[in-house]
Amino acid sequence: MAKRDPLSGKLVTLIGGSGFLGHHVAQHLLARGARLRVASRHPERAYSLKPLANLGQLQFGRCDVTKPASIAAAVAGVDAVVNLAGTFGRDVDAVMGSGAGAAAQAAAAAGVQAMVHVSAIGADGASEAGYAQAKAHGEQAVLAAFPTASVMRPSIIFGEEEGFVPLMAGMIAAMPVLPVFAPEAKIQPVYVDDVAAAIAAALADPAAHGGKIFELAGPQALTMMEFNRMIAAAQGRERHFIAMPDAVSGLFAAIPGTPMGRDQWLLLKAGNVASGQLPGLATLGIEAKPLGLFVDRWMVRYKKHGRFTASGPLTS
């Protein structure tokens, strides 16, 4: 007789679950038989999940982590909570610092059995970046309110449909000459489904994984220059990459309305790799998948003639 999945039938709230990572977490939990309540400011953005759920397995609610009453409603009567709420906006601490703490307080008050809080590699209260400070504040607030929560610190998350890879792929496909900010900074991109599986694993066994901080990173550490060249090569395009001095990059990031804000620049410059001093994906039973495993297939649609591009010399 097959062993019953510990998540089967459990009701899990995904706070901030309508985003990129939230969609993947939802798919993993639904596949394991969990019942989901996707709670966010814009729950309609998760309606695409409906065909993946059985009757009664999926529900939606509106939730804002800056409003305690809405959090309390979102976590009422559930078995587990995943906090995915994040932002790069002006209210970083309200969402990822005190907001994360409010979510943990509400979960504890509701008698929730397990909680996973998603932070980030680079969370640091002493950082110049408000984002990193808010992430560090959020971790402290969550563990103070819900000591058995599992904290996940992913590196830059990559996937085919959203995130860093398609953003850079589109720019590389469109521009023959590109600046590379922080060209020597190292990143350790982690596959979105590996992060989702890690969250599910922690929820399934809070006795083993609760109260711990995990660093979730892929097996490949790349400099930003190496990353850009990998994407261009997979597209079959010859591109000229210009290594930008930090002084110039910093000035660019300080200009209002640019694609990269000051916090993003500071985080990129600092690099985004695992310290190796905390447990990671392997501890959660997950074999990390490298970006190189996917990039050639994902870049087909960015090639000059798509899948009909002939193999041979690089194209413009």
Number of C-alpha atoms within 10 A of each C-alpha: 3 4 5 9 12 14 22 15 15 19 21 28 29 27 30 24 28 26 18 18 20 22 21 21 25 28 18 19 24 22 15 18 19 23 25 26 23 29 29 27 17 17 20 14 14 19 14 10 16 12 9 13 18 12 8 8 17 21 15 20 18 17 23 20 26 18 14 16 13 19 24 19 15 27 29 15 15 20 21 23 28 29 25 22 25 24 13 14 11 10 16 19 24 19 25 32 25 22 28 33 25 25 35 30 20 24 29 21 14 16 14 19 15 25 30 30 26 24 29 23 24 25 21 18 17 10 17 13 18 23 30 27 20 27 28 23 22 30 27 19 22 29 22 14 19 24 16 21 28 27 28 25 24 28 24 22 23 23 21 15 11 14 15 14 22 18 11 15 20 13 12 23 21 12 11 13 13 16 15 17 23 22 22 15 19 21 24 24 27 24 24 24 20 23 27 19 20 25 24 21 22 23 27 20 14 19 11 14 22 20 17 18 21 26 23 30 30 27 15 17 19 20 18 21 19 16 19 21 18 17 24 23 16 20 27 24 20 17 19 14 16 13 16 15 13 14 8 10 20 19 11 18 19 14 12 10 9 10 9 18 17 21 19 17 20 21 20 20 20 15 20 23 23 22 11 9 8 13 17 23 23 11 13 19 11 14 13 19 18 18 21 12 9 14 18 15 13 18 23 17 14 21 19 16 10 12 12 10 13 11 7 7 9 14 14 14
